[in-house]
């Protein structure tokens, strides 16, 4: 019985064929390209609008107003923020006037995420930070398109190996590799009936 539950034994559980096709097969890369470019544009367009708005890139008054509305607790109805701990977090940022620099961080984040997704550079990392911003916007009571963008970002994170295949990642992942695959030699494996290169950044 002890051998059955031994922690020294390990077993690789393979993904189902559909998951491998969706998230690892380069033939599906064109679909992820369309999705990532659309999500990238959804980040880039508002970022460009904020760049020309002093309330975002100079004073931070736009973010201050958003945060002040978010922390309000109306006499009737539900408050914008559902969780007290997150309301306290935003209130703390307001108290120290963090909006003066945090607004610039948001603009830079939206801009970088948008550009990275459009050109297909480090898609998994860009999608993660995009999802993080979407999550924070939702927590602050701004639903809008954030829910849909969050789902799209999560899918791009899952498909990081092929989402940027038609883009800059085609070169970047081969030049830089990943921390867990840099010492692996380049080999060829057969996947879905055709050879694909195994470059140490994911099989």
Backbone as a chain_set.jsonl record, in Angstrom:
{"seq": "XXXXXXXXXXXXXXXXXXXXXXXXXXXXXXXXXXXXXXXXXXXXXXXXXXXXXXXXXXXXXXXXXXXXXXXXXXXXXXXXXXXXXXXXXXXXXXXXXXXXXXXXXXXXXXXXXXXXXXXXXXXXXXXXXXXXXXXXXXXXXXXXXXXXXXXXXXXXXXXXXXXXXXXXXXXXXXXXXXXXXXXXXXXXXXXXXXXXXXXXXXX", "coords": {"N": [[0.835, -1.209, 0.0], [1.996, 1.163, 0.727], [3.734, 1.654, -1.352], [2.051, 2.348, -3.429], [1.187, 4.921, -2.919], [3.485, 6.318, -2.884], [5.532, 9.175, -2.87], [7.721, 9.357, -4.428], [7.237, 8.224, -6.812], [6.256, 9.114, -10.071], [4.064, 10.314, -12.603], [3.292, 11.196, -15.858], [0.507, 12.851, -16.947], [-1.233, 12.955, -19.818], [-2.488, 15.603, -21.913], [-5.833, 15.885, -23.207], [-6.624, 15.041, -26.666], [-8.046, 17.16, -27.97], [-7.399, 19.419, -26.413], [-4.635, 19.518, -26.853], [-4.651, 20.069, -29.562], [-5.897, 22.592, -29.653], [-4.277, 24.252, -28.016], [-1.586, 23.671, -28.47], [-0.971, 22.952, -31.076], [0.361, 24.133, -34.054], [-1.181, 24.524, -36.272], [-3.529, 25.641, -35.464], [-2.822, 28.162, -34.929], [-3.489, 30.426, -36.427], [-6.059, 31.095, -35.64], [-5.666, 31.872, -32.973], [-4.088, 34.056, -33.511], [-5.845, 35.931, -34.645], [-7.557, 36.32, -32.44], [-5.785, 37.309, -30.469], [-4.868, 39.699, -31.668], [-7.218, 41.199, -31.837], [-7.817, 41.467, -29.105], [-5.515, 42.831, -28.379], [-5.865, 45.255, -29.778], [-8.069, 46.17, -28.374], [-6.866, 46.926, -26.026], [-4.917, 48.749, -26.872], [-6.224, 50.941, -28.129], [-7.754, 52.417, -26.058], [-5.519, 53.098, -24.513], [-4.028, 54.817, -26.172], [-5.81, 56.923, -26.289], [-5.732, 57.794, -23.646], [-3.141, 58.714, -23.471], [-3.077, 61.264, -24.524], [-4.454, 62.68, -22.693], [-4.312, 64.844, -20.103], [-5.35, 64.354, -17.56], [-4.875, 61.75, -17.107], [-2.12, 61.216, -17.687], [-0.701, 63.175, -16.387], [-1.848, 64.611, -14.005], [-3.401, 62.594, -12.855], [-6.031, 62.755, -12.148], [-8.206, 61.59, -13.432], [-8.094, 58.849, -12.79], [-8.289, 59.121, -10.055], [-10.932, 60.048, -9.783], [-12.285, 57.78, -10.71], [-11.573, 55.871, -8.771], [-12.678, 57.091, -6.475], [-15.406, 57.001, -7.008], [-15.663, 54.271, -7.003], [-15.239, 53.443, -4.348], [-17.389, 54.4, -2.992], [-20.223, 53.948, -0.886], [-23.413, 53.436, -1.428], [-26.574, 54.674, -0.129], [-28.76, 53.159, -0.781], [-29.11, 50.135, -2.62], [-26.469, 48.201, -4.236], [-22.987, 48.512, -3.481], [-20.307, 49.644, -5.69], [-17.941, 48.129, -5.359], [-17.682, 44.878, -4.312], [-16.308, 43.509, -2.331], [-15.082, 44.035, 0.876], [-12.355, 44.099, 1.622], [-11.065, 44.746, -0.732], [-12.1, 47.238, -1.244], [-10.995, 48.614, 0.905], [-8.352, 48.47, 0.157], [-8.291, 50.054, -2.207], [-9.109, 52.464, -1.067], [-6.945, 52.958, 0.562], [-4.98, 53.48, -1.341], [-6.014, 55.83, -2.37], [-5.794, 57.487, -0.134], [-3.066, 57.883, 0.114], [-2.566, 59.237, -2.144], [-1.896, 57.81, -4.453], [-2.788, 57.735, -7.007], [-1.562, 59.631, -8.568], [0.759, 58.585, -9.655], [0.023, 56.013, -10.252], [-1.829, 56.12, -12.287], [-0.291, 56.678, -14.522], [1.086, 54.289, -14.658], [-0.959, 52.526, -15.317], [-1.662, 53.457, -17.893], [0.756, 52.97, -19.261], [0.857, 50.2, -18.931], [-1.455, 49.317, -20.328], [-0.748, 50.181, -22.883], [1.66, 48.744, -23.45], [0.804, 46.075, -23.206], [-1.108, 45.99, -25.235], [0.471, 46.5, -27.567], [2.299, 44.34, -27.445], [0.586, 42.12, -27.709], [-0.505, 42.557, -30.24], [1.709, 42.433, -31.989], [2.561, 39.968, -31.32], [4.463, 39.294, -29.32], [5.969, 37.669, -26.653], [3.494, 36.524, -25.77], [2.101, 35.029, -23.787], [2.988, 36.21, -21.364], [2.223, 38.903, -21.744], [-0.553, 38.56, -21.979], [-1.101, 37.65, -19.426], [-0.615, 39.934, -17.787], [-2.491, 41.602, -18.913], [-4.825, 40.218, -18.192], [-4.607, 40.523, -15.452], [-5.029, 43.29, -15.133], [-7.651, 43.438, -16.151], [-8.98, 41.919, -14.22], [-8.648, 43.535, -11.939], [-10.049, 45.839, -12.729], [-12.617, 44.774, -12.888], [-12.99, 44.022, -10.203], [-13.098, 46.541, -9.126], [-15.543, 47.348, -9.876], [-16.034, 47.948, -12.535], [-17.478, 46.646, -15.059], [-18.19, 46.369, -18.008], [-16.427, 45.554, -20.922], [-14.608, 43.984, -19.691], [-14.925, 41.433, -18.566], [-15.192, 39.693, -20.782], [-12.74, 40.202, -22.064], [-11.039, 39.259, -20.099], [-11.55, 36.497, -20.118], [-10.649, 35.94, -22.724], [-7.937, 36.597, -22.402], [-7.096, 34.65, -20.576], [-7.382, 32.357, -22.135], [-5.426, 32.898, -24.061], [-3.17, 32.764, -22.457], [-3.161, 30.037, -21.87], [-2.674, 29.126, -24.419], [-0.088, 29.879, -25.014], [2.136, 28.812, -26.321], [1.56, 28.663, -29.033], [0.1, 30.91, -29.668], [1.528, 33.168, -30.374], [2.815, 32.281, -32.571], [2.448, 33.009, -35.243], [3.86, 35.591, -35.487], [5.938, 37.751, -33.471], [6.869, 35.996, -31.517], [7.561, 33.696, -32.849], [10.209, 34.006, -33.511], [11.349, 35.004, -31.127], [10.939, 33.074, -29.073], [12.506, 31.063, -29.995], [15.048, 32.183, -30.037], [15.458, 33.023, -27.367], [14.343, 31.047, -25.745], [13.16, 29.181, -22.864], [13.336, 29.315, -19.245], [13.164, 26.683, -18.294], [13.896, 25.108, -20.434], [16.284, 25.691, -21.726], [18.612, 24.215, -21.779], [18.095, 22.059, -23.311], [18.59, 20.106, -26.207], [17.869, 20.973, -29.666], [15.336, 19.196, -31.17], [13.427, 16.971, -33.244], [10.05, 16.134, -33.341], [7.176, 14.11, -33.934], [4.006, 15.264, -34.486], [0.584, 15.094, -34.618], [0.695, 13.93, -37.116], [2.603, 15.311, -38.606], [5.977, 16.543, -38.752], [7.271, 18.51, -36.078], [9.168, 21.138, -34.599], [10.912, 20.747, -31.602], [11.76, 22.973, -29.291], [12.517, 23.393, -26.736], [10.868, 25.131, -25.339], [8.419, 24.164, -24.832], [6.317, 21.331, -25.404]], "CA": [[0.0, 0.0, 0.0], [2.857, 2.34, 0.807], [4.313, 1.896, -2.664], [1.032, 2.931, -4.309], [1.085, 6.351, -2.634], [4.831, 6.859, -2.729], [5.732, 10.457, -3.534], [8.852, 9.247, -5.327], [6.752, 7.797, -8.113], [5.615, 10.187, -10.814], [3.429, 9.893, -13.842], [2.846, 12.307, -16.686], [-0.857, 12.686, -17.447], [-1.295, 13.686, -21.076], [-3.671, 16.396, -22.22], [-6.686, 15.264, -24.228], [-6.27, 15.472, -28.026], [-8.619, 18.465, -28.305], [-6.604, 20.462, -25.754], [-3.36, 19.611, -27.558], [-4.881, 20.728, -30.847], [-6.235, 24.004, -29.445], [-3.265, 25.039, -27.307], [-0.211, 23.313, -28.795], [-0.8, 22.666, -32.501], [0.56, 25.38, -34.795], [-2.223, 24.696, -37.29], [-4.582, 26.473, -34.871], [-2.215, 29.454, -34.592], [-4.177, 31.519, -37.117], [-7.207, 31.489, -34.817], [-5.142, 32.637, -31.844], [-3.591, 35.329, -34.031], [-7.004, 36.831, -34.751], [-8.033, 36.631, -31.091], [-4.818, 38.151, -29.749], [-4.829, 41.027, -32.281], [-8.442, 41.896, -31.414], [-7.643, 41.847, -27.702], [-4.483, 43.86, -28.366], [-6.482, 46.522, -30.187], [-8.94, 46.601, -27.283], [-5.996, 47.584, -25.046], [-4.147, 49.844, -27.468], [-7.063, 52.101, -28.424], [-7.933, 53.291, -24.884], [-4.218, 53.607, -24.057], [-3.682, 55.974, -26.998], [-6.676, 58.01, -25.866], [-5.267, 58.296, -22.347], [-1.847, 59.38, -23.636], [-3.303, 62.676, -24.827], [-5.326, 63.231, -21.65], [-3.519, 65.214, -18.92], [-5.938, 63.791, -16.35], [-4.301, 60.418, -16.942], [-0.656, 61.144, -17.757], [-0.066, 64.249, -15.619], [-2.375, 64.791, -12.646], [-4.017, 61.385, -12.324], [-7.375, 63.065, -11.674], [-9.167, 60.645, -14.011], [-8.069, 57.645, -11.963], [-8.806, 59.506, -8.742], [-12.383, 60.052, -9.871], [-12.738, 56.391, -10.836], [-11.435, 55.235, -7.467], [-13.625, 57.682, -5.527], [-16.72, 56.426, -7.297], [-15.652, 52.844, -6.689], [-15.275, 53.196, -2.901], [-18.624, 54.912, -2.417], [-21.234, 52.991, -0.415], [-24.691, 54.147, -1.543], [-27.575, 54.394, 0.912], [-29.581, 52.075, -1.301], [-28.479, 49.396, -3.7], [-25.171, 47.578, -3.976], [-21.816, 49.355, -3.78], [-19.56, 49.167, -6.864], [-16.99, 47.098, -4.941], [-18.415, 43.897, -3.519], [-15.486, 42.977, -1.253], [-14.599, 45.091, 1.765], [-10.894, 44.155, 1.631], [-10.608, 45.438, -1.929], [-12.459, 48.643, -1.046], [-9.974, 49.17, 1.794], [-7.129, 48.587, -0.64], [-8.425, 51.236, -3.062], [-9.149, 53.633, -0.201], [-5.566, 53.206, 0.984], [-4.296, 54.127, -2.463], [-6.514, 57.204, -2.427], [-5.287, 58.245, 1.01], [-1.652, 58.256, -0.12], [-2.543, 59.904, -3.454], [-1.159, 56.948, -5.38], [-3.303, 57.927, -8.364], [-0.679, 60.532, -9.315], [1.71, 57.755, -10.419], [-0.611, 54.765, -10.66], [-2.498, 56.355, -13.574], [0.745, 56.517, -15.554], [1.371, 52.853, -14.725], [-2.067, 51.91, -16.059], [-1.518, 53.825, -19.306], [1.901, 52.226, -19.789], [0.486, 48.795, -18.979], [-2.381, 49.11, -21.444], [-0.02, 50.385, -24.13], [2.591, 47.647, -23.663], [0.03, 44.846, -23.435], [-1.7, 46.09, -26.563], [1.506, 46.342, -28.594], [2.838, 42.985, -27.373], [-0.378, 41.173, -28.263], [-0.684, 42.79, -31.677], [2.868, 41.929, -32.734], [2.786, 38.584, -30.933], [5.705, 39.178, -28.554], [5.753, 37.184, -25.293], [2.032, 36.575, -25.676], [1.64, 34.521, -22.498], [3.268, 37.208, -20.329], [1.365, 40.062, -22.011], [-1.928, 38.183, -21.662], [-1.213, 37.574, -17.963], [-0.755, 41.279, -17.232], [-3.792, 42.08, -19.352], [-5.827, 39.592, -17.333], [-4.495, 41.137, -14.123], [-5.721, 44.581, -15.192], [-9.084, 43.156, -16.281], [-9.473, 41.465, -12.915], [-8.716, 44.688, -11.044], [-11.153, 46.691, -13.174], [-13.862, 44.11, -12.482], [-13.083, 44.132, -8.749], [-13.444, 47.928, -8.799], [-16.922, 47.584, -10.28], [-16.132, 48.312, -13.942], [-17.702, 45.413, -15.827], [-17.973, 46.699, -19.41], [-15.931, 44.416, -21.701], [-13.503, 43.369, -18.963], [-15.166, 40.005, -18.389], [-14.868, 39.009, -22.035], [-11.301, 40.319, -22.274], [-10.392, 38.381, -19.124], [-11.65, 35.136, -20.647], [-9.741, 35.867, -23.862], [-6.562, 36.61, -21.908], [-6.82, 33.34, -19.988], [-7.195, 31.427, -23.249], [-4.117, 33.186, -24.656], [-2.158, 32.223, -21.541], [-3.132, 28.595, -22.091], [-2.17, 28.865, -25.776], [1.105, 30.721, -25.18], [3.121, 28.2, -27.213], [1.21, 28.862, -30.442], [-0.638, 32.156, -29.881], [2.414, 34.11, -31.044], [3.559, 31.579, -33.614], [2.406, 33.913, -36.389], [4.195, 36.859, -34.864], [7.313, 37.892, -32.993], [7.266, 34.84, -30.724], [8.164, 32.702, -33.739], [11.651, 34.214, -33.415], [11.773, 35.246, -29.753], [10.988, 31.848, -28.291], [13.621, 30.256, -30.489], [16.294, 32.833, -29.647], [15.6, 33.129, -25.924], [13.926, 29.829, -25.074], [12.532, 29.359, -21.564], [14.254, 28.868, -18.177], [13.119, 25.233, -18.089], [14.239, 24.366, -21.632], [17.449, 26.253, -22.409], [19.686, 23.234, -21.901], [17.653, 20.941, -24.123], [18.967, 20.237, -27.62], [16.777, 21.05, -30.616], [14.989, 17.886, -31.717], [12.197, 16.937, -34.017], [9.081, 15.151, -32.932], [6.044, 14.024, -34.844], [2.775, 15.629, -33.81], [-0.582, 15.18, -35.485], [0.978, 13.463, -38.461], [3.639, 16.056, -39.304], [7.066, 16.865, -37.804], [7.355, 19.864, -35.534], [10.398, 21.32, -33.864], [10.867, 20.9, -30.163], [12.835, 23.939, -29.065], [12.778, 23.577, -25.318], [9.925, 26.011, -24.668], [7.123, 23.493, -24.68], [6.076, 20.281, -26.373]], "C": [[0.868, 1.258, 0.0], [3.449, 2.676, -0.544], [3.348, 2.596, -3.604], [1.008, 4.447, -4.152], [2.458, 6.998, -2.444], [4.986, 8.148, -3.522], [6.89, 10.402, -4.517], [8.423, 8.817, -6.726], [6.051, 8.96, -8.795], [5.068, 9.645, -12.113], [2.963, 11.113, -14.593], [1.468, 11.998, -17.239], [-1.002, 13.564, -18.685], [-2.586, 14.482, -21.208], [-4.527, 15.652, -23.235], [-6.349, 15.808, -25.614], [-6.814, 16.848, -28.394], [-7.82, 19.599, -27.682], [-5.26, 20.624, -26.437], [-3.527, 20.333, -28.887], [-5.107, 22.226, -30.661], [-5.052, 24.819, -28.929], [-1.823, 24.728, -27.697], [0.053, 23.104, -30.275], [-0.713, 23.976, -33.279], [-0.466, 25.579, -35.899], [-3.386, 25.544, -36.782], [-4.076, 27.879, -34.576], [-2.936, 30.623, -35.248], [-5.366, 32.018, -36.317], [-6.74, 32.331, -33.632], [-4.591, 33.982, -32.288], [-4.716, 36.35, -34.114], [-7.464, 37.27, -33.364], [-7.085, 37.586, -30.388], [-4.745, 39.553, -30.34], [-6.064, 41.829, -31.867], [-8.333, 42.35, -29.958], [-6.573, 42.935, -27.581], [-5.015, 45.222, -28.757], [-7.38, 47.069, -29.094], [-8.141, 47.254, -26.158], [-5.328, 48.827, -25.623], [-4.994, 51.097, -27.665], [-7.32, 52.981, -27.197], [-6.621, 53.853, -24.355], [-3.811, 54.834, -24.845], [-4.541, 57.174, -26.636], [-6.215, 58.626, -24.554], [-3.965, 59.076, -22.491], [-1.99, 60.874, -23.894], [-4.18, 63.374, -23.789], [-4.497, 63.55, -20.411], [-4.054, 64.619, -17.622], [-5.435, 62.374, -16.089], [-2.778, 60.457, -16.827], [0.044, 62.245, -16.97], [-0.578, 64.28, -14.179], [-2.906, 63.503, -12.028], [-5.438, 61.594, -11.845], [-8.42, 62.095, -12.229], [-9.235, 59.367, -13.183], [-8.591, 57.936, -10.567], [-10.334, 59.49, -8.744], [-12.948, 58.645, -9.957], [-12.677, 55.683, -9.487], [-12.437, 55.785, -6.462], [-15.031, 57.166, -5.755], [-16.789, 54.965, -6.873], [-15.806, 52.58, -5.199], [-16.548, 53.704, -2.246], [-19.548, 53.772, -2.01], [-22.577, 53.7, -0.431], [-25.649, 53.762, -0.418], [-28.485, 53.256, 0.495], [-28.859, 51.403, -2.455], [-27.109, 48.862, -3.304], [-24.034, 48.543, -4.285], [-21.071, 48.798, -4.988], [-18.586, 48.04, -6.535], [-17.691, 46.151, -3.979], [-17.632, 43.418, -2.298], [-14.883, 44.11, -0.434], [-13.081, 45.228, 1.714], [-10.365, 44.887, 0.401], [-10.967, 46.918, -1.851], [-11.437, 49.322, -0.141], [-8.655, 49.376, 1.057], [-7.168, 49.84, -1.513], [-8.428, 52.507, -2.224], [-7.748, 53.985, 0.296], [-4.761, 53.887, -0.112], [-4.735, 55.579, -2.605], [-5.891, 58.05, -1.321], [-3.848, 58.695, 0.804], [-1.464, 58.921, -1.48], [-1.728, 59.114, -4.489], [-1.623, 57.119, -6.821], [-2.393, 58.817, -9.207], [0.345, 59.759, -10.148], [1.066, 56.471, -10.942], [-1.31, 54.922, -12.004], [-1.512, 56.2, -14.724], [1.075, 55.047, -15.743], [0.29, 52.128, -15.522], [-1.944, 52.199, -17.548], [-0.38, 53.04, -19.948], [1.566, 50.744, -19.92], [-0.438, 48.487, -20.14], [-1.654, 49.208, -22.777], [0.887, 49.192, -24.444], [1.876, 46.332, -23.936], [-0.566, 44.85, -24.835], [-0.688, 45.852, -27.665], [2.025, 44.909, -28.622], [1.88, 41.969, -27.981], [-0.529, 41.343, -29.769], [0.493, 42.222, -32.473], [3.207, 40.491, -32.355], [4.083, 38.355, -30.185], [5.408, 38.804, -27.106], [4.256, 37.194, -24.95], [1.539, 36.118, -24.306], [1.831, 35.53, -21.382], [2.366, 38.419, -20.499], [-0.08, 39.762, -21.637], [-2.135, 38.101, -20.154], [-1.421, 38.964, -17.361], [-2.058, 41.936, -17.697], [-4.904, 41.519, -18.491], [-5.807, 40.199, -15.937], [-5.195, 42.493, -14.087], [-7.225, 44.39, -15.321], [-9.688, 42.771, -14.943], [-9.626, 42.643, -11.955], [-9.843, 45.635, -11.438], [-12.497, 46.101, -12.756], [-14.056, 44.228, -10.977], [-13.49, 45.531, -8.316], [-14.827, 48.307, -9.306], [-17.105, 47.993, -11.72], [-16.257, 47.044, -14.776], [-17.357, 45.648, -17.288], [-17.537, 45.456, -20.185], [-14.86, 43.629, -20.945], [-13.694, 41.873, -18.762], [-14.778, 39.207, -19.618], [-13.371, 39.05, -22.309], [-10.532, 39.42, -21.313], [-10.41, 36.931, -19.604], [-10.684, 34.954, -21.82], [-8.289, 35.818, -23.429], [-6.184, 35.267, -21.306], [-6.588, 32.304, -21.078], [-5.843, 31.644, -23.922], [-2.983, 32.682, -23.763], [-2.024, 30.717, -21.74], [-2.494, 28.246, -23.432], [-0.864, 29.596, -26.044], [2.096, 30.136, -26.176], [2.836, 28.49, -28.686], [0.52, 30.187, -30.713], [0.213, 33.209, -30.587], [3.222, 33.488, -32.159], [3.581, 32.37, -34.915], [2.645, 35.322, -35.841], [5.627, 36.828, -34.354], [7.781, 36.696, -32.18], [7.878, 33.73, -31.572], [9.688, 32.788, -33.669], [12.116, 34.301, -31.966], [11.914, 33.962, -28.951], [12.094, 30.912, -28.755], [14.965, 30.851, -30.08], [16.527, 32.754, -28.141], [15.263, 31.843, -25.192], [13.181, 30.139, -23.787], [13.492, 28.86, -20.492], [14.287, 27.355, -18.013], [13.542, 24.441, -19.333], [15.488, 24.822, -22.343], [18.568, 25.236, -22.618], [19.3, 22.036, -22.753], [18.081, 21.142, -25.567], [17.738, 20.311, -28.5], [16.55, 19.675, -31.232], [13.748, 18.02, -32.566], [11.311, 15.837, -33.495], [7.95, 15.159, -33.94], [4.774, 14.288, -34.054], [1.672, 15.796, -34.831], [-0.224, 14.878, -36.938], [2.01, 14.259, -39.209], [4.727, 16.444, -38.321], [7.002, 18.316, -37.359], [8.627, 19.955, -34.726], [10.122, 21.452, -32.377], [12.047, 21.75, -29.735], [13.074, 24.217, -27.611], [11.828, 24.515, -24.618], [8.551, 25.41, -24.574], [6.931, 22.477, -25.752], [4.602, 20.195, -26.708]], "O": [[0.54, 2.266, -0.625], [3.65, 3.849, -0.861], [3.77, 3.353, -4.478], [0.831, 5.174, -5.129], [2.564, 8.099, -1.904], [4.622, 8.214, -4.696], [7.036, 11.295, -5.352], [9.149, 9.017, -7.7], [5.324, 9.712, -8.146], [5.551, 8.647, -12.648], [2.303, 11.981, -14.021], [1.282, 10.992, -17.924], [-0.901, 14.788, -18.595], [-3.632, 14.094, -20.688], [-4.007, 14.874, -24.035], [-5.84, 16.923, -25.729], [-6.128, 17.626, -29.057], [-7.581, 20.621, -28.325], [-4.781, 21.747, -26.592], [-2.664, 21.11, -29.295], [-4.575, 23.036, -31.42], [-4.847, 25.954, -29.36], [-0.916, 25.455, -27.292], [1.213, 23.082, -30.688], [-1.598, 24.826, -33.18], [-0.61, 26.689, -36.412], [-4.142, 26.102, -37.577], [-4.814, 28.702, -34.033], [-2.987, 31.71, -34.674], [-5.657, 33.214, -36.308], [-7.33, 33.365, -33.32], [-4.623, 34.948, -31.525], [-4.555, 37.498, -33.699], [-7.73, 38.45, -33.137], [-7.522, 38.563, -29.778], [-4.575, 40.517, -29.592], [-5.955, 43.02, -31.578], [-8.708, 43.472, -29.619], [-6.71, 43.854, -26.775], [-4.664, 46.231, -28.146], [-7.457, 48.282, -28.898], [-8.69, 48.061, -25.408], [-5.192, 49.839, -24.936], [-4.528, 52.204, -27.394], [-7.123, 54.193, -27.279], [-6.596, 54.956, -23.81], [-3.303, 55.797, -24.27], [-4.071, 58.312, -26.669], [-6.298, 59.841, -24.371], [-3.71, 60.0, -21.718], [-1.118, 61.658, -23.521], [-4.597, 64.516, -23.983], [-4.024, 62.636, -19.735], [-3.29, 64.403, -16.681], [-5.558, 61.862, -14.976], [-2.208, 59.799, -15.957], [1.273, 62.249, -16.893], [0.174, 64.005, -13.244], [-2.866, 63.339, -10.809], [-6.006, 60.712, -11.201], [-9.415, 61.811, -11.561], [-10.323, 58.863, -12.908], [-9.26, 57.098, -9.962], [-10.954, 58.977, -7.812], [-13.974, 58.348, -9.346], [-13.614, 54.982, -9.104], [-12.994, 55.022, -5.672], [-15.768, 56.92, -4.8], [-17.835, 54.48, -6.44], [-16.438, 51.597, -4.813], [-16.767, 53.462, -1.059], [-19.643, 52.759, -2.702], [-22.858, 54.493, 0.467], [-25.552, 52.681, 0.164], [-28.931, 52.474, 1.334], [-28.089, 52.038, -3.176], [-26.655, 49.052, -2.175], [-24.111, 49.308, -5.246], [-21.185, 47.609, -5.287], [-18.417, 47.109, -7.321], [-18.227, 46.575, -2.956], [-18.235, 42.965, -1.325], [-14.256, 45.022, -0.973], [-12.562, 46.344, 1.756], [-9.342, 45.568, 0.473], [-10.217, 47.762, -2.341], [-11.054, 50.467, -0.382], [-7.934, 50.342, 1.309], [-6.2, 50.599, -1.558], [-7.829, 53.511, -2.61], [-7.406, 55.159, 0.434], [-3.951, 54.772, 0.164], [-3.927, 56.452, -2.922], [-5.507, 59.197, -1.551], [-3.455, 59.766, 1.267], [-0.334, 59.142, -1.917], [-0.979, 59.682, -5.283], [-0.934, 56.7, -7.751], [-2.446, 58.762, -10.436], [0.752, 60.214, -11.217], [1.506, 55.91, -11.945], [-1.382, 53.968, -12.779], [-1.854, 55.656, -15.774], [1.319, 54.604, -16.865], [0.586, 51.226, -16.305], [-2.103, 51.3, -18.374], [-0.529, 52.508, -21.048], [1.944, 50.104, -20.902], [-0.233, 47.509, -20.858], [-1.905, 48.421, -23.69], [0.886, 48.686, -25.566], [2.295, 45.561, -24.8], [-0.534, 43.839, -25.536], [-0.95, 45.091, -28.596], [2.177, 44.324, -29.695], [2.308, 41.058, -28.689], [-0.667, 40.356, -30.492], [0.292, 41.599, -33.516], [4.049, 39.863, -32.997], [4.74, 37.334, -30.385], [4.691, 39.52, -26.408], [3.831, 37.798, -23.966], [0.656, 36.749, -23.725], [0.947, 35.701, -20.542], [1.802, 38.915, -19.524], [-0.759, 40.602, -21.047], [-3.207, 38.437, -19.652], [-2.302, 39.152, -16.522], [-2.655, 42.728, -16.968], [-5.819, 42.243, -18.099], [-6.853, 40.372, -15.312], [-5.881, 42.81, -13.115], [-7.996, 45.099, -14.674], [-10.768, 43.235, -14.577], [-10.623, 42.737, -11.239], [-10.523, 46.178, -10.568], [-13.398, 46.821, -12.327], [-15.164, 44.503, -10.517], [-14.139, 45.708, -7.285], [-15.24, 49.46, -9.182], [-18.214, 48.353, -12.116], [-15.252, 46.442, -15.154], [-16.326, 45.168, -17.759], [-18.198, 44.419, -20.117], [-14.268, 42.704, -21.501], [-12.721, 41.12, -18.784], [-14.117, 38.174, -19.516], [-12.791, 38.053, -22.738], [-9.487, 38.878, -21.673], [-9.406, 36.225, -19.507], [-9.986, 33.944, -21.905], [-7.49, 35.086, -24.013], [-5.065, 34.794, -21.505], [-5.694, 31.466, -20.96], [-5.184, 30.68, -24.313], [-1.953, 32.227, -24.261], [-0.915, 30.184, -21.775], [-1.854, 27.204, -23.572], [-0.561, 29.905, -27.197], [2.829, 30.887, -26.819], [3.76, 28.557, -29.496], [0.362, 30.565, -31.874], [-0.315, 34.049, -31.315], [4.191, 34.074, -32.641], [4.596, 32.405, -35.611], [1.721, 36.131, -35.753], [6.426, 35.983, -34.757], [8.976, 36.405, -32.153], [8.636, 32.909, -31.057], [10.378, 31.772, -33.757], [13.152, 33.74, -31.609], [12.896, 33.781, -28.231], [12.561, 30.066, -27.992], [15.914, 30.116, -29.808], [17.633, 32.461, -27.687], [15.829, 31.566, -24.134], [12.633, 31.23, -23.629], [14.378, 28.059, -20.791], [15.317, 26.796, -17.637], [13.546, 23.211, -19.291], [15.743, 24.385, -23.465], [19.379, 25.383, -23.532], [20.085, 21.1, -22.903], [17.947, 22.244, -26.1], [16.683, 19.785, -28.145], [17.481, 19.065, -31.757], [13.104, 19.069, -32.592], [11.775, 14.727, -33.235], [7.792, 16.109, -34.706], [4.5, 13.61, -33.064], [1.81, 16.55, -35.795], [-0.762, 15.483, -37.865], [2.295, 13.933, -40.361], [4.427, 16.659, -37.146], [6.719, 19.22, -38.145], [9.113, 18.945, -34.218], [9.218, 22.173, -31.954], [13.195, 21.312, -29.804], [13.765, 25.177, -27.269], [11.946, 24.7, -23.407], [7.596, 26.118, -24.256], [7.326, 22.698, -26.897], [4.2, 19.359, -27.516]]}, "num_chains": 1, "name": "protein.A"}
